[in-house]
Amino acid sequence: KGHMGRLMAELSTAQPTVIVTLGNAALRVFRELVENADRLPKKLSADLNYGTVFNVSVNGRGAKWVPLAHPAAPDVYQVEHEKWVKNSSFHA
């Protein structure tokens, strides 16, 4: 939690329209930064919901958030990630 202020400042400066997090640790940290986080996943899912794009608000600014698996995640997540890459129509 010691980095939350720095992360908020970086997001405010960068003003991204798309934010991609890799892995559950990054997902949990990012959830702490967004408004109305209660509607967002608490962990990645290795199922049909993998790669879902969420509309979020950080410091009152909207963005799309894509929580994805970390490259070192267990195989079950890698399989879902490969399916998502192959079938995704998401473009930043």
DSSP file with accessible surface (Angstrom, degrees, kcal/mol):
  #  RESIDUE AA STRUCTURE BP1 BP2  ACC     N-H-->O    O-->H-N    N-H-->O    O-->H-N    TCO  KAPPA ALPHA  PHI   PSI    X-CA   Y-CA   Z-CA
    1    1 A K    >         0   0  183      0, 0.0     3,-1.3     0, 0.0     4,-0.4   0.000 360.0 360.0 360.0 -11.9    0.0    0.0    0.0
    2    2 A G  T 3   +     0   0   81      1,-0.3     4,-0.2     2,-0.1     3,-0.1   0.660 360.0  50.5 -68.3 -14.0    3.0    2.3    0.3
    3    3 A H  T 3> S+     0   0  117      1,-0.1     4,-2.8     2,-0.1    -1,-0.3   0.420  79.1  97.9-103.1   0.4    3.0    2.8   -3.5
    4    4 A M  H <> S+     0   0   41     -3,-1.3     4,-2.7     1,-0.2     5,-0.2   0.901  83.7  49.8 -59.1 -43.8   -0.6    3.7   -4.0
    5    5 A G  H  > S+     0   0   56     -4,-0.4     4,-2.3     2,-0.2    -1,-0.2   0.925 112.7  47.1 -61.3 -43.2    0.0    7.4   -4.0
    6    6 A R  H  > S+     0   0  120     -4,-0.2     4,-2.5     2,-0.2    -2,-0.2   0.927 112.6  49.4 -65.0 -42.8    2.8    7.0   -6.6
    7    7 A L  H  X S+     0   0   42     -4,-2.8     4,-2.6     1,-0.2     5,-0.2   0.919 110.7  49.8 -64.5 -41.6    0.6    4.8   -8.8
    8    8 A M  H  X S+     0   0   42     -4,-2.7     4,-2.5    -5,-0.2    -1,-0.2   0.917 111.3  49.8 -62.3 -41.1   -2.3    7.2   -8.6
    9    9 A A  H  X S+     0   0   54     -4,-2.3     4,-2.4    -5,-0.2    -2,-0.2   0.918 110.8  49.4 -64.3 -41.9    0.0   10.0   -9.6
   10   10 A E  H  X S+     0   0  101     -4,-2.5     4,-2.9     2,-0.2     5,-0.2   0.916 112.3  47.4 -64.3 -42.4    1.4    8.0  -12.5
   11   11 A L  H  X S+     0   0   35     -4,-2.6     4,-2.4     2,-0.2    -2,-0.2   0.897 111.9  50.7 -65.9 -38.0   -2.1    7.1  -13.8
   12   12 A S  H  < S+     0   0   47     -4,-2.5    -2,-0.2    -5,-0.2    -1,-0.2   0.905 114.8  43.6 -65.6 -39.5   -3.2   10.8  -13.4
   13   13 A T  H  < S+     0   0  121     -4,-2.4    -2,-0.2    -5,-0.2    -1,-0.2   0.936 118.6  42.3 -70.6 -45.8   -0.2   11.9  -15.4
   14   14 A A  H  < S-     0   0   73     -4,-2.9    -2,-0.2    -5,-0.2    -1,-0.2   0.821  83.8-161.3 -72.9 -32.0   -0.4    9.2  -18.1
   15   15 A Q     <  -     0   0  105     -4,-2.4    -3,-0.1    -5,-0.2    -4,-0.1   0.929  18.5-164.8  47.8  55.4   -4.2    9.4  -18.5
   16   16 A P        -     0   0   35      0, 0.0    -1,-0.1     0, 0.0     3,-0.1  -0.325  25.5-158.5 -69.6 150.7   -4.4    6.0  -20.2
   17   17 A T  S    S+     0   0   98      1,-0.3    47,-2.7    46,-0.1     2,-0.4   0.632  85.2  36.2 -97.0 -20.7   -7.5    4.9  -22.0
   18   18 A V  E     -a   64   0A  35     45,-0.2     2,-0.4     2,-0.0    -1,-0.3  -1.000  66.6-171.7-133.8 133.6   -6.6    1.2  -21.7
   19   19 A I  E     -a   65   0A  21     45,-3.0    47,-2.9    -2,-0.4     2,-0.5  -0.994   3.2-168.5-126.3 125.7   -4.9   -0.4  -18.7
   20   20 A V  E     -a   66   0A  75     -2,-0.4     2,-0.4    45,-0.2    45,-0.0  -0.967   3.3-166.4-115.0 126.1   -3.7   -4.0  -18.8
   21   21 A T  E     -a   67   0A  14     45,-1.5    47,-3.1    -2,-0.5     2,-0.6  -0.875  10.7-145.0-108.8 148.4   -2.6   -5.8  -15.6
   22   22 A L  E     -a   68   0A  82     -2,-0.4     4,-0.5    45,-0.2    47,-0.2  -0.936  59.8  -7.0-117.7 109.7   -0.7   -9.1  -15.6
   23   23 A G  S  > S-     0   0    9     45,-3.4     4,-1.9    -2,-0.6    45,-0.1  -0.069  85.3 -74.5  97.8 165.4   -1.5  -11.5  -12.8
   24   24 A N  H  > S+     0   0   42      2,-0.2     4,-2.6     1,-0.2     5,-0.2   0.834 124.1  57.9 -69.0 -34.0   -3.5  -11.6   -9.7
   25   25 A A  H  > S+     0   0   62      1,-0.2     4,-2.1     2,-0.2    -1,-0.2   0.956 110.6  43.0 -62.9 -46.5   -1.1   -9.5   -7.6
   26   26 A A  H  > S+     0   0   36     -4,-0.5     4,-2.9     1,-0.2     5,-0.2   0.883 112.0  55.6 -65.7 -36.8   -1.4   -6.6  -10.1
   27   27 A L  H  X S+     0   0    0     -4,-1.9     4,-2.5     1,-0.2    -2,-0.2   0.945 108.3  47.4 -59.1 -48.1   -5.2   -7.2  -10.3
   28   28 A R  H  X S+     0   0  133     -4,-2.6     4,-1.0     2,-0.2    -2,-0.2   0.906 113.7  47.3 -63.6 -40.8   -5.5   -6.8   -6.5
   29   29 A V  H >X S+     0   0   61     -4,-2.1     3,-0.8    -5,-0.2     4,-0.5   0.950 112.3  49.0 -65.1 -47.2   -3.4   -3.6   -6.5
   30   30 A F  H >X S+     0   0    9     -4,-2.9     3,-1.8     1,-0.3     4,-1.0   0.892 103.3  60.9 -63.0 -38.2   -5.3   -2.1   -9.4
   31   31 A R  H 3< S+     0   0   34     -4,-2.5     3,-0.4     1,-0.3    -1,-0.3   0.834  99.3  58.2 -55.4 -33.1   -8.6   -2.8   -7.7
   32   32 A E  H << S+     0   0  108     -4,-1.0    -1,-0.3    -3,-0.8    -2,-0.2   0.701 105.7  50.2 -69.9 -19.0   -7.5   -0.6   -4.9
   33   33 A L  H << S+     0   0   16     -3,-1.8    26,-0.4    -4,-0.5    -1,-0.2   0.654  96.2  81.7 -93.8 -18.7   -7.1    2.3   -7.2
   34   34 A V  S >< S-     0   0   14     -4,-1.0     3,-0.6    -3,-0.4     2,-0.2  -0.556  78.4-114.7 -94.6 155.9  -10.4    2.2   -9.0
   35   35 A E  T 3  S+     0   0   80     22,-2.8    22,-0.4     1,-0.2    -2,-0.1  -0.584  97.2  15.1 -82.0 146.8  -13.8    3.6   -8.0
   36   36 A N  T >  S+     0   0  113     -2,-0.2     3,-1.4     1,-0.1    -1,-0.2   0.890  72.8 165.1  57.6  44.7  -16.6    1.1   -7.4
   37   37 A A  G X   +     0   0   22     -3,-0.6     3,-2.3     1,-0.3    -1,-0.1   0.683  55.5  85.2 -66.1 -16.7  -14.2   -1.8   -7.2
   38   38 A D  G 3  S+     0   0  138      1,-0.3    -1,-0.3    -7,-0.0    -2,-0.1   0.748  87.7  53.3 -61.6 -19.9  -16.9   -4.0   -5.6
   39   39 A R  G <  S+     0   0  131     -3,-1.4    -1,-0.3     2,-0.1    -2,-0.2   0.433  96.7  87.3 -92.4   1.0  -18.2   -4.9   -9.1
   40   40 A L  S <  S-     0   0    8     -3,-2.3    -4,-0.0     1,-0.1    16,-0.0  -0.676  88.8 -90.7-102.6 156.3  -14.8   -6.0  -10.3
   41   41 A P        -     0   0   38      0, 0.0    -1,-0.1     0, 0.0     3,-0.1  -0.283  20.2-151.6 -65.7 148.8  -13.2   -9.4  -10.1
   42   42 A K  S    S+     0   0  157      1,-0.2     2,-0.3    -4,-0.1   -14,-0.1   0.559  80.5   7.5 -93.8 -12.8  -11.1  -10.2   -7.1
   43   43 A K  S    S-     0   0  136    -16,-0.1    -1,-0.2   -15,-0.0     2,-0.0  -0.978  89.7 -83.8-159.3 162.6   -9.0  -12.7   -9.0
   44   44 A L        -     0   0   11     -2,-0.3     2,-0.4    -3,-0.1     6,-0.1  -0.346  38.2-141.1 -67.2 152.0   -8.4  -13.9  -12.5
   45   45 A S        -     0   0   36      2,-0.1     2,-0.8     4,-0.1     6,-0.1  -0.956   6.7-151.8-117.0 135.7  -10.7  -16.6  -13.9
   46   46 A A  S    S+     0   0   32     -2,-0.4     2,-0.2     4,-0.1    -2,-0.0  -0.511  72.8  74.3-100.1  61.6   -9.4  -19.4  -16.1
   47   47 A D  S >  S-     0   0   71     -2,-0.8     3,-2.1    30,-0.0    -2,-0.1  -0.713 108.6 -52.7-148.5-160.3  -12.8  -19.8  -17.9
   48   48 A L  T 3  S+     0   0  174      1,-0.3    -2,-0.0    -2,-0.2    -3,-0.0   0.681 127.3  63.4 -63.2 -16.5  -14.9  -18.1  -20.5
   49   49 A N  T >  S+     0   0  101      2,-0.1     3,-1.7     3,-0.1    -1,-0.3   0.527  73.9 121.7 -84.7  -5.8  -14.7  -14.9  -18.5
   50   50 A Y  T <  S+     0   0   14     -3,-2.1    18,-0.1     1,-0.3    -4,-0.1  -0.322  76.4  19.0 -60.3 134.4  -10.9  -14.6  -19.0
   51   51 A G  T 3  S+     0   0    7     16,-0.6    -1,-0.3     1,-0.2    17,-0.1   0.584  82.3 164.2  82.6  10.5   -9.9  -11.4  -20.8
   52   52 A T    <   -     0   0   53     -3,-1.7     2,-0.5    15,-0.1    -1,-0.2  -0.369  34.0-133.2 -60.5 136.4  -13.2   -9.6  -20.0
   53   53 A V        -     0   0   49     13,-0.1     2,-0.4    11,-0.0    13,-0.2  -0.828  21.9-161.4 -95.4 129.4  -12.7   -5.8  -20.5
   54   54 A F  E     -B   65   0A  41     11,-2.7    11,-3.1    -2,-0.5     2,-0.6  -0.901  17.2-132.6-113.2 138.7  -14.1   -3.7  -17.7
   55   55 A N  E     +B   64   0A 100     -2,-0.4     2,-0.3     9,-0.2     9,-0.2  -0.803  39.9 173.4 -84.7 124.3  -14.9    0.0  -17.8
   56   56 A V  E     -B   63   0A   7      7,-2.9     7,-2.2    -2,-0.6     2,-0.4  -0.843  28.0-138.7-129.2 167.4  -13.3    1.6  -14.8
   57   57 A S  E     -B   62   0A  29    -22,-0.4   -22,-2.8    -2,-0.3     2,-0.5  -0.998  15.2-177.1-131.1 126.7  -12.8    5.1  -13.3
   58   58 A V  E >  S-B   61   0A  12      3,-2.6     3,-1.7    -2,-0.4   -24,-0.1  -0.991  79.5 -13.9-124.4 120.3   -9.5    6.2  -11.7
   59   59 A N  T 3  S-     0   0   93     -2,-0.5    -1,-0.1   -26,-0.4     3,-0.1   0.877 130.0 -55.2  55.2  36.7   -9.4    9.7  -10.2
   60   60 A G  T 3  S+     0   0   61      1,-0.2     2,-0.5    -3,-0.0    -1,-0.3   0.498 115.0 116.3  78.4   3.6  -12.7   10.4  -12.1
   61   61 A R  E <   - B   0  58A 107     -3,-1.7    -3,-2.6     2,-0.0    -1,-0.2  -0.902  61.2-130.4-110.3 130.3  -11.2    9.5  -15.4
   62   62 A G  E     + B   0  57A  52     -2,-0.5     2,-0.3    -5,-0.2    -5,-0.2  -0.436  33.8 158.2 -79.3 149.8  -12.6    6.6  -17.4
   63   63 A A  E     - B   0  56A  12     -7,-2.2    -7,-2.9    -2,-0.1     2,-0.4  -0.967  40.7-108.6-157.5 164.4  -10.5    3.8  -18.9
   64   64 A K  E     -aB  18  55A  89    -47,-2.7   -45,-3.0    -2,-0.3     2,-0.5  -0.878  31.9-157.1 -98.6 135.4  -10.8    0.2  -20.1
   65   65 A W  E     -aB  19  54A   0    -11,-3.1   -11,-2.7    -2,-0.4   -45,-0.2  -0.958  10.4-172.8-117.9 131.0   -9.2   -2.4  -17.9
   66   66 A V  E     -a   20   0A   1    -47,-2.9   -45,-1.5    -2,-0.5     2,-0.7  -0.912   8.6-160.5-123.4  99.6   -8.0   -5.8  -19.1
   67   67 A P  E     +a   21   0A   7      0, 0.0   -16,-0.6     0, 0.0     2,-0.3  -0.742  23.3 172.9 -81.7 118.0   -6.8   -8.1  -16.3
   68   68 A L  E     -a   22   0A  11    -47,-3.1   -45,-3.4    -2,-0.7   -41,-0.1  -0.794  34.9 -85.6-121.9 168.2   -4.7  -10.8  -17.9
   69   69 A A        -     0   0    6     -2,-0.3    -1,-0.0   -47,-0.2   -19,-0.0  -0.399  41.7-113.5 -73.3 145.4   -2.5  -13.7  -16.8
   70   70 A H    >   -     0   0   90    -48,-0.2     3,-2.5     1,-0.1    -1,-0.1  -0.494  29.8-114.3 -70.5 145.8    1.1  -13.1  -15.9
   71   71 A P  T 3  S+     0   0   94      0, 0.0    -1,-0.1     0, 0.0    -2,-0.1   0.775 118.3  50.8 -56.4 -23.4    3.4  -14.9  -18.3
   72   72 A A  T 3  S+     0   0   85      6,-0.0     3,-0.1     2,-0.0    -2,-0.0   0.309  85.1 124.7 -96.3  10.5    4.6  -17.1  -15.5
   73   73 A A  S <  S-     0   0   20     -3,-2.5     5,-0.1     1,-0.1    -4,-0.0  -0.219  74.5 -78.2 -65.9 159.2    1.1  -18.1  -14.4
   74   74 A P    >>  -     0   0   85      0, 0.0     4,-1.5     0, 0.0     3,-1.3  -0.102  48.3-101.1 -55.7 158.1    0.1  -21.7  -14.2
   75   75 A D  H 3> S+     0   0  133      1,-0.3     4,-2.7     2,-0.2     5,-0.2   0.808 118.0  65.1 -53.7 -36.7   -0.7  -23.6  -17.4
   76   76 A V  H 3> S+     0   0   81      1,-0.2     4,-1.6     2,-0.2    -1,-0.3   0.891 106.4  44.1 -58.0 -37.6   -4.5  -23.3  -17.0
   77   77 A Y  H <> S+     0   0   38     -3,-1.3     4,-2.6     2,-0.2    -1,-0.2   0.862 110.3  55.0 -74.2 -34.4   -4.2  -19.5  -17.3
   78   78 A Q  H  X S+     0   0   47     -4,-1.5     4,-2.5     2,-0.2    -2,-0.2   0.904 106.9  51.2 -65.0 -38.9   -1.8  -19.8  -20.3
   79   79 A V  H  X S+     0   0   77     -4,-2.7     4,-2.1     2,-0.2    -1,-0.2   0.941 112.4  45.7 -62.7 -46.9   -4.3  -22.0  -22.1
   80   80 A E  H  X S+     0   0   28     -4,-1.6     4,-2.5    -5,-0.2    -2,-0.2   0.887 111.2  53.5 -64.5 -36.6   -7.1  -19.4  -21.5
   81   81 A H  H  X S+     0   0   39     -4,-2.6     4,-2.9     2,-0.2    -1,-0.2   0.930 107.7  49.8 -64.9 -43.6   -4.8  -16.6  -22.5
   82   82 A E  H  X S+     0   0  123     -4,-2.5     4,-2.3     1,-0.2    -1,-0.2   0.902 111.3  49.4 -61.7 -40.9   -3.9  -18.3  -25.8
   83   83 A K  H  X S+     0   0  102     -4,-2.1     4,-2.4     2,-0.2    -1,-0.2   0.919 111.5  49.8 -61.4 -43.6   -7.6  -18.8  -26.5
   84   84 A W  H  X S+     0   0   52     -4,-2.5     4,-2.4     2,-0.2    -2,-0.2   0.928 110.3  49.1 -62.6 -45.3   -8.3  -15.2  -25.7
   85   85 A V  H  < S+     0   0   80     -4,-2.9    -1,-0.2     1,-0.2    -2,-0.2   0.927 114.6  46.0 -59.7 -44.3   -5.5  -14.0  -28.0
   86   86 A K  H  < S+     0   0  177     -4,-2.3    -1,-0.2    -5,-0.2    -2,-0.2   0.878 126.2  27.5 -66.5 -39.2   -6.8  -16.2  -30.9
   87   87 A N  H  < S+     0   0  123     -4,-2.4    -2,-0.2    -5,-0.2    -1,-0.2   0.515  89.8 117.0-106.2  -6.7  -10.5  -15.2  -30.4
   88   88 A S     <  -     0   0   36     -4,-2.4   -37,-0.0    -5,-0.2    -4,-0.0  -0.376  39.6-171.0 -71.2 139.3  -10.4  -11.7  -29.0
   89   89 A S        +     0   0  107     -2,-0.1     2,-0.3     2,-0.0    -1,-0.1   0.276  49.3 125.4-104.0   7.6  -11.8   -8.8  -30.9
   90   90 A F        +     0   0   50      1,-0.0     2,-0.4     0, 0.0    -2,-0.1  -0.487  33.1 175.3 -72.4 130.3  -10.3   -6.4  -28.4
   91   91 A H              0   0  159     -2,-0.3    -2,-0.0     0, 0.0    -1,-0.0  -0.994 360.0 360.0-135.2 129.1   -8.1   -3.7  -29.8
   92   92 A A              0   0  110     -2,-0.4   -74,-0.0   -74,-0.0     0, 0.0  -0.187 360.0 360.0 -66.1 360.0   -6.7   -0.9  -27.7
